[in-house]
């Protein structure tokens, strides 16, 4: 006699989405680390404030609250793994800096081409994404 299992489609879908949110949080932390490495002495770093300001966040995070004046003792904002935000079928995480001068440093201004440290960091971390997703795949 065949055994019929109870359909758990909704539960499985929810668990898959949760695992993806966790995986994207891990991926974002890796991209954060790569982005920080893009800023070095002579390449965007004077005091290290911009480098320490780079971190991940969920949508709705108040980035402007991160703004501090440059200095050698500013707080490290990064290094904390957070899960991406699940909102229906949308899974979102952010990577950035709340410093007032972070955008011009990234994008450039007045003839300065910018360092593009965030986009370069994400690009460098992309090759690790398949392994991160595999690590968080659904277990039977």
MARNU-143373 format. One record per residue: y, z, x negated of N, C-alpha, C, O in turn; residue in one letter; residue number from 1. Coordinates in nm, 3 decimals. Last residue first. Layout:
MARNU-143373
ATOM   nnorth      nup    neast  canorth     caup   caeast   cnorth      cup    ceast   onorth      oup    oeast  code  pos
ATOM        Y        Z        X        Y        Z        X        Y        Z        X        Y        Z        X     A  NUM
...
end
This chain:
MARNU-143373
ATOM   nnorth      nup    neast  canorth     caup   caeast   cnorth      cup    ceast   onorth      oup    oeast  code  pos
ATOM    1.801    0.344   -1.641    1.717    0.340   -1.520    1.685    0.477   -1.471    1.615    0.492   -1.370     X  140
ATOM    2.144    0.347   -1.732    2.005    0.381   -1.765    1.925    0.382   -1.635    1.978    0.417   -1.530     X  139
ATOM    2.401    0.122   -1.792    2.331    0.203   -1.693    2.187    0.225   -1.735    2.116    0.130   -1.771     X  138
ATOM    2.569    0.145   -2.110    2.502    0.072   -2.002    2.426    0.168   -1.912    2.393    0.280   -1.952     X  137
ATOM    2.713    0.237   -2.325    2.738    0.299   -2.195    2.671    0.225   -2.079    2.711    0.241   -1.964     X  136
ATOM    2.634    0.076   -2.535    2.615    0.220   -2.547    2.627    0.290   -2.412    2.559    0.390   -2.387     X  135
ATOM    2.735   -0.168   -2.448    2.590   -0.147   -2.454    2.557    0.001   -2.460    2.462    0.047   -2.396     X  134
ATOM    3.010   -0.127   -2.485    2.956   -0.148   -2.351    2.805   -0.124   -2.346    2.755   -0.067   -2.249     X  133
ATOM    3.010   -0.106   -2.765    3.057    0.006   -2.683    3.003   -0.007   -2.541    2.957    0.091   -2.484     X  132
ATOM    2.921   -0.360   -2.839    2.841   -0.243   -2.876    2.882   -0.121   -2.794    2.797   -0.040   -2.757     X  131
ATOM    3.132   -0.525   -2.737    2.994   -0.539   -2.688    2.907   -0.416   -2.720    2.828   -0.374   -2.636     X  130
ATOM    3.364   -0.421   -2.888    3.349   -0.402   -2.744    3.205   -0.421   -2.695    3.158   -0.338   -2.616     X  129
ATOM    3.411   -0.486   -3.149    3.330   -0.367   -3.124    3.298   -0.348   -2.976    3.214   -0.265   -2.942     X  128
ATOM    3.582   -0.697   -3.147    3.446   -0.724   -3.194    3.353   -0.605   -3.170    3.231   -0.620   -3.172     X  127
ATOM    3.827   -0.578   -3.071    3.749   -0.657   -2.975    3.604   -0.680   -3.018    3.514   -0.681   -2.934     X  126
ATOM    3.979   -0.462   -3.268    3.878   -0.378   -3.204    3.786   -0.458   -3.112    3.677   -0.411   -3.077     X  125
ATOM    4.158   -0.663   -3.333    4.063   -0.618   -3.435    3.951   -0.535   -3.374    3.838   -0.537   -3.424     X  124
ATOM    4.304   -0.679   -3.091    4.226   -0.795   -3.140    4.122   -0.752   -3.241    4.008   -0.800   -3.237     X  123
ATOM    4.426   -0.426   -3.092    4.331   -0.461   -2.986    4.243   -0.579   -3.031    4.122   -0.577   -3.010     X  122
ATOM    4.589   -0.454   -3.321    4.489   -0.349   -3.313    4.383   -0.378   -3.207    4.264   -0.358   -3.231     X  121
ATOM    4.756   -0.663   -3.242    4.667   -0.684   -3.356    4.555   -0.579   -3.354    4.439   -0.612   -3.381     X  120
ATOM    4.893   -0.535   -3.034    4.809   -0.651   -3.004    4.712   -0.681   -3.118    4.598   -0.720   -3.094     X  119
ATOM    5.020   -0.327   -3.184    4.930   -0.298   -3.072    4.837   -0.416   -3.043    4.716   -0.398   -3.031     X  118
ATOM    5.178   -0.450   -3.385    5.071   -0.358   -3.422    4.973   -0.329   -3.307    4.854   -0.309   -3.333     X  117
ATOM    5.381   -0.635   -3.425    5.276   -0.663   -3.327    5.153   -0.575   -3.349    5.039   -0.620   -3.333     X  116
ATOM    5.609   -0.630   -3.581    5.481   -0.607   -3.647    5.362   -0.630   -3.555    5.250   -0.644   -3.604     X  115
ATOM    5.892   -0.860   -3.579    5.807   -0.754   -3.525    5.675   -0.744   -3.597    5.633   -0.838   -3.665     X  114
ATOM    6.080   -1.038   -3.684    5.972   -1.089   -3.602    5.882   -0.985   -3.538    5.803   -1.018   -3.451     X  113
ATOM    6.425   -1.014   -3.678    6.303   -0.948   -3.726    6.190   -0.986   -3.632    6.202   -0.967   -3.511     X  112
ATOM    6.632   -1.126   -3.532    6.578   -1.200   -3.646    6.455   -1.138   -3.709    6.386   -1.204   -3.788     X  111
ATOM    6.669   -0.915   -3.332    6.774   -0.962   -3.425    6.719   -1.031   -3.550    6.758   -0.996   -3.661     X  110
ATOM    6.329   -0.796   -3.313    6.467   -0.800   -3.261    6.559   -0.851   -3.370    6.531   -0.832   -3.489     X  109
ATOM    5.984   -0.721   -3.220    6.089   -0.777   -3.305    6.224   -0.775   -3.235    6.232   -0.755   -3.114     X  108
ATOM    5.769   -0.593   -3.100    5.804   -0.730   -3.060    5.903   -0.799   -3.153    5.905   -0.921   -3.162     X  107
ATOM    5.751   -0.339   -3.237    5.633   -0.421   -3.205    5.671   -0.567   -3.185    5.611   -0.656   -3.246     X  106
ATOM    6.010   -0.253   -3.259    5.926   -0.252   -3.378    5.803   -0.341   -3.357    5.758   -0.409   -3.450     X  105
ATOM    6.095   -0.271   -2.991    6.154   -0.360   -3.092    6.072   -0.366   -3.222    6.066   -0.470   -3.287     X  104
ATOM    5.911   -0.066   -2.892    5.905   -0.204   -2.846    5.972   -0.300   -2.944    5.913   -0.402   -2.978     X  103
ATOM    5.990    0.173   -3.025    5.857    0.117   -3.045    5.849   -0.030   -3.004    5.787   -0.111   -3.073     X  102
ATOM    6.223    0.310   -2.981    6.229    0.198   -3.075    6.093    0.132   -3.099    6.082    0.043   -3.183     X  101
ATOM    6.152    0.511   -2.805    6.254    0.414   -2.765    6.259    0.293   -2.856    6.297    0.184   -2.812     X  100
ATOM    5.806    0.581   -2.769    5.929    0.587   -2.850    6.025    0.478   -2.806    5.984    0.366   -2.775     X   99
ATOM    5.563    0.571   -2.646    5.680    0.600   -2.564    5.809    0.610   -2.642    5.913    0.644   -2.585     X   98
ATOM    5.316    0.326   -2.692    5.400    0.429   -2.751    5.521    0.448   -2.661    5.576    0.352   -2.607     X   97
ATOM    4.978    0.234   -2.596    5.118    0.210   -2.628    5.183    0.327   -2.697    5.117    0.414   -2.754     X   96
ATOM    4.746    0.132   -2.365    4.764    0.166   -2.506    4.909    0.138   -2.539    4.958    0.028   -2.512     X   95
ATOM    4.569    0.212   -2.062    4.686    0.162   -2.134    4.683    0.209   -2.280    4.624    0.312   -2.312     X   94
ATOM    4.323    0.097   -1.830    4.367    0.193   -1.931    4.483    0.130   -2.006    4.494    0.007   -2.012     X   93
ATOM    4.143    0.045   -1.525    4.259    0.020   -1.611    4.282    0.134   -1.709    4.264    0.251   -1.677     X   92
ATOM    3.968   -0.127   -1.290    3.949   -0.027   -1.394    4.055   -0.054   -1.501    4.058   -0.162   -1.560     X   91
ATOM    3.928   -0.193   -0.946    4.010   -0.211   -1.066    3.988   -0.095   -1.162    3.988    0.021   -1.122     X   90
ATOM    3.817   -0.151   -0.706    3.739   -0.234   -0.798    3.814   -0.259   -0.929    3.769   -0.337   -1.013     X   89
ATOM    3.957    0.160   -0.677    3.884    0.058   -0.603    3.796   -0.020   -0.698    3.709    0.037   -0.764     X   88
ATOM    4.031    0.251   -0.969    4.110    0.239   -0.847    4.049    0.125   -0.765    4.086    0.009   -0.782     X   87
ATOM    3.980    0.447   -1.245    3.911    0.369   -1.143    3.996    0.370   -1.017    4.031    0.476   -0.966     X   86
ATOM    4.114    0.449   -1.566    4.133    0.488   -1.427    4.060    0.392   -1.334    4.076    0.271   -1.344     X   85
ATOM    3.914    0.531   -1.853    4.002    0.440   -1.780    4.009    0.487   -1.635    3.918    0.556   -1.587     X   84
ATOM    3.904    0.853   -2.006    3.839    0.745   -1.933    3.945    0.658   -1.867    4.052    0.706   -1.830     X   83
ATOM    4.014    0.933   -2.334    4.026    0.948   -2.190    3.953    0.831   -2.125    3.943    0.723   -2.183     X   82
ATOM    4.016    1.095   -2.638    3.948    0.996   -2.555    3.968    1.030   -2.409    3.943    1.143   -2.366     X   81
ATOM    4.277    1.131   -2.858    4.210    1.194   -2.744    4.148    1.087   -2.655    4.217    0.999   -2.604     X   80
ATOM    4.426    1.009   -3.052    4.302    1.073   -3.092    4.226    1.141   -2.979    4.122    1.202   -3.003     X   79
ATOM    4.788    1.064   -3.034    4.661    0.996   -3.016    4.540    1.080   -3.049    4.548    1.201   -3.070     X   78
ATOM    5.013    1.203   -3.099    4.985    1.182   -2.957    4.845    1.126   -2.933    4.790    1.140   -2.824     X   77
ATOM    5.129    1.437   -3.313    5.028    1.331   -3.304    4.990    1.319   -3.157    4.940    1.415   -3.098     X   76
ATOM    5.482    1.518   -3.326    5.344    1.541   -3.283    5.257    1.415   -3.287    5.304    1.304   -3.266     X   75
ATOM    5.672    1.520   -3.635    5.657    1.485   -3.494    5.509    1.496   -3.454    5.421    1.485   -3.539     X   74
ATOM    5.752    1.575   -3.894    5.672    1.676   -3.824    5.658    1.646   -3.674    5.634    1.738   -3.595     X   73
ATOM    5.918    1.385   -4.003    5.784    1.399   -4.062    5.696    1.499   -3.987    5.576    1.507   -4.015     X   72
ATOM    6.088    1.182   -3.757    6.078    1.295   -3.850    5.936    1.308   -3.898    5.844    1.249   -3.841     X   71
ATOM    6.283    1.040   -3.496    6.196    1.024   -3.613    6.202    1.146   -3.704    6.308    1.206   -3.723     X   70
ATOM    6.288    1.208   -3.178    6.361    1.153   -3.292    6.266    1.141   -3.412    6.176    1.225   -3.427     X   69
ATOM    6.072    1.103   -2.914    6.123    1.206   -3.005    6.202    1.135   -3.113    6.184    1.016   -3.136     X   68
ATOM    5.923    1.026   -2.609    6.027    0.992   -2.705    6.073    1.115   -2.783    6.108    1.218   -2.725     X   67
ATOM    5.742    1.080   -2.411    5.694    1.087   -2.549    5.805    1.069   -2.652    5.784    1.095   -2.770     X   66
ATOM    5.849    1.026   -2.165    5.841    1.166   -2.206    5.793    1.185   -2.348    5.802    1.296   -2.402     X   65
ATOM    5.805    0.759   -2.123    5.938    0.800   -2.171    5.940    0.946   -2.215    6.025    0.985   -2.294     X   64
ATOM    5.550    0.743   -2.006    5.568    0.713   -2.149    5.701    0.763   -2.203    5.708    0.806   -2.318     X   63
ATOM    5.380    0.889   -1.788    5.525    0.884   -1.812    5.552    0.867   -1.961    5.574    0.964   -2.033     X   62
ATOM    5.113    0.710   -1.641    5.157    0.801   -1.746    5.307    0.782   -1.771    5.355    0.668   -1.773     X   61
ATOM    5.030    0.513   -1.476    5.110    0.619   -1.416    5.160    0.720   -1.517    5.241    0.806   -1.484     X   60
ATOM    4.709    0.457   -1.618    4.826    0.407   -1.547    4.898    0.522   -1.476    4.836    0.614   -1.423     X   59
ATOM    4.626    0.672   -1.897    4.593    0.610   -1.770    4.720    0.557   -1.706    4.829    0.606   -1.736     X   58
ATOM    4.648    0.600   -2.248    4.688    0.674   -2.128    4.636    0.600   -2.005    4.606    0.481   -2.010     X   57
ATOM    4.647    0.628   -2.607    4.598    0.571   -2.482    4.645    0.659   -2.366    4.677    0.776   -2.384     X   56
ATOM    4.912    0.596   -2.855    4.799    0.662   -2.789    4.760    0.588   -2.661    4.831    0.498   -2.615     X   55
ATOM    5.143    0.638   -3.111    5.052    0.544   -3.046    4.936    0.622   -2.984    4.871    0.702   -3.050     X   54
ATOM    5.285    0.820   -3.263    5.317    0.810   -3.120    5.221    0.719   -3.043    5.219    0.724   -2.920     X   53
ATOM    5.222    0.797   -3.528    5.170    0.914   -3.456    5.193    0.904   -3.305    5.125    0.972   -3.228     X   52
ATOM    5.373    0.564   -3.584    5.227    0.562   -3.595    5.165    0.678   -3.516    5.067    0.659   -3.444     X   51
ATOM    5.633    0.662   -3.550    5.583    0.553   -3.465    5.431    0.549   -3.468    5.367    0.532   -3.364     X   50
ATOM    5.647    0.860   -3.756    5.662    0.895   -3.615    5.605    0.788   -3.523    5.534    0.820   -3.428     X   49
ATOM    5.651    0.801   -4.021    5.520    0.810   -3.957    5.526    0.842   -3.809    5.423    0.850   -3.742     X   48
ATOM    5.887    0.747   -4.152    5.847    0.887   -4.139    5.708    0.904   -4.081    5.651    1.013   -4.091     X   47
ATOM    5.842    0.466   -4.191    5.936    0.540   -4.275    5.894    0.687   -4.272    5.868    0.745   -4.377     X   46
ATOM    5.661    0.178   -4.136    5.655    0.324   -4.146    5.760    0.376   -4.242    5.767    0.336   -4.359     X   45
ATOM    5.665   -0.100   -4.136    5.693   -0.030   -4.012    5.693    0.121   -4.020    5.723    0.187   -3.921     X   44
ATOM    5.568   -0.134   -4.404    5.529   -0.223   -4.294    5.543   -0.145   -4.164    5.446   -0.126   -4.091     X   43
ATOM    5.628    0.059   -4.582    5.676   -0.075   -4.611    5.642   -0.176   -4.503    5.683   -0.292   -4.511     X   42
ATOM    5.340    0.232   -4.491    5.465    0.237   -4.568    5.504    0.095   -4.607    5.422    0.020   -4.660     X   41
ATOM    5.209    0.087   -4.186    5.194    0.150   -4.316    5.330    0.157   -4.384    5.426    0.094   -4.338     X   40
ATOM    5.044    0.001   -3.905    5.173    0.055   -3.949    5.150    0.135   -4.077    5.081    0.237   -4.077     X   39
ATOM    4.780   -0.059   -3.863    4.871   -0.170   -3.885    5.008   -0.124   -3.935    5.079   -0.200   -4.000     X   38
ATOM    4.658    0.178   -3.796    4.639    0.127   -3.933    4.731    0.010   -3.965    4.758   -0.017   -4.082     X   37
ATOM    4.717    0.193   -3.526    4.782    0.287   -3.617    4.772    0.238   -3.762    4.865    0.255   -3.841     X   36
ATOM    4.540   -0.001   -3.431    4.685   -0.021   -3.417    4.761    0.070   -3.513    4.859    0.027   -3.575     X   35
ATOM    4.293    0.118   -3.477    4.326   -0.007   -3.547    4.477   -0.032   -3.543    4.534   -0.080   -3.641     X   34
ATOM    4.317    0.338   -3.299    4.300    0.359   -3.443    4.336    0.236   -3.525    4.401    0.246   -3.628     X   33
ATOM    4.333    0.198   -3.055    4.442    0.287   -3.098    4.437    0.308   -3.249    4.538    0.298   -3.318     X   32
ATOM    4.084    0.082   -3.044    4.201   -0.005   -3.057    4.323    0.075   -3.102    4.405    0.026   -3.179     X   31
ATOM    3.937    0.318   -3.005    3.914    0.237   -3.126    4.032    0.144   -3.151    4.076    0.128   -3.265     X   30
ATOM    4.036    0.390   -2.757    4.055    0.481   -2.871    4.032    0.409   -3.003    4.101    0.435   -3.102     X   29
ATOM    3.945    0.176   -2.606    4.089    0.195   -2.622    4.118    0.288   -2.739    4.215    0.268   -2.812     X   28
ATOM    3.667    0.224   -2.612    3.722    0.104   -2.674    3.872    0.121   -2.701    3.919    0.083   -2.809     X   27
ATOM    3.660    0.462   -2.461    3.616    0.462   -2.601    3.672    0.341   -2.676    3.719    0.353   -2.789     X   26
ATOM    3.752    0.361   -2.217    3.823    0.471   -2.283    3.788    0.478   -2.431    3.875    0.498   -2.515     X   25
ATOM    3.555    0.177   -2.161    3.690    0.128   -2.190    3.776    0.236   -2.254    3.862    0.206   -2.337     X   24
ATOM    3.342    0.357   -2.113    3.334    0.262   -2.225    3.473    0.209   -2.261    3.506    0.199   -2.379     X   23
ATOM    3.435    0.482   -1.880    3.411    0.562   -2.001    3.409    0.472   -2.125    3.466    0.506   -2.228     X   22
ATOM    3.439    0.262   -1.710    3.562    0.337   -1.734    3.550    0.422   -1.860    3.645    0.432   -1.938     X   21
ATOM    3.167    0.197   -1.711    3.263    0.102   -1.768    3.395    0.173   -1.799    3.456    0.147   -1.902     X   20
ATOM    3.065    0.422   -1.578    3.025    0.395   -1.716    3.122    0.298   -1.785    3.155    0.315   -1.902     X   19
ATOM    3.184    0.381   -1.327    3.215    0.503   -1.404    3.180    0.483   -1.552    3.256    0.523   -1.640     X   18
ATOM    3.059    0.144   -1.251    3.205    0.148   -1.267    3.247    0.268   -1.350    3.336    0.258   -1.434     X   17
ATOM    2.792    0.238   -1.235    2.828    0.131   -1.329    2.978    0.133   -1.356    3.021    0.124   -1.471     X   16
ATOM    2.818    0.423   -1.027    2.781    0.470   -1.160    2.815    0.365   -1.266    2.861    0.400   -1.375     X   15
ATOM    2.881    0.252   -0.815    2.975    0.357   -0.854    2.946    0.408   -0.995    3.038    0.433   -1.073     X   14
ATOM    2.645    0.100   -0.803    2.775    0.035   -0.830    2.878    0.136   -0.877    2.955    0.109   -0.970     X   13
ATOM    2.462    0.302   -0.735    2.448    0.231   -0.862    2.580    0.164   -0.899    2.623    0.172   -1.014     X   12
ATOM    2.555    0.373   -0.480    2.548    0.473   -0.586    2.544    0.406   -0.724    2.612    0.449   -0.817     X   11
ATOM    2.518    0.128   -0.345    2.651    0.187   -0.357    2.656    0.289   -0.470    2.751    0.291   -0.548     X   10
ATOM    2.232    0.088   -0.370    2.331   -0.007   -0.421    2.468    0.053   -0.442    2.529    0.032   -0.547     X    9
ATOM    1.989    0.206   -0.317    2.095    0.288   -0.376    2.207    0.202   -0.432    2.270    0.238   -0.530     X    8
ATOM    1.729    0.214   -0.090    1.838    0.132   -0.144    1.949    0.223   -0.193    1.998    0.309   -0.119     X    7
ATOM    1.422    0.366   -0.171    1.547    0.375   -0.095    1.654    0.293   -0.166    1.669    0.302   -0.288     X    6
ATOM    1.128    0.168   -0.209    1.229    0.260   -0.261    1.353    0.256   -0.174    1.384    0.155   -0.111     X    5
ATOM    0.806    0.155   -0.087    0.942    0.104   -0.070    1.040    0.210   -0.119    1.036    0.325   -0.077     X    4
ATOM    0.495    0.066   -0.209    0.591    0.176   -0.194    0.732    0.118   -0.188    0.771    0.040   -0.275     X    3
ATOM    0.219   -0.086   -0.057    0.342   -0.098   -0.136    0.435    0.020   -0.106    0.450    0.064    0.008     X    2
ATOM   -0.117    0.000   -0.083    0.000    0.000    0.000    0.124    0.000   -0.089    0.133    0.077   -0.185     X    1
end
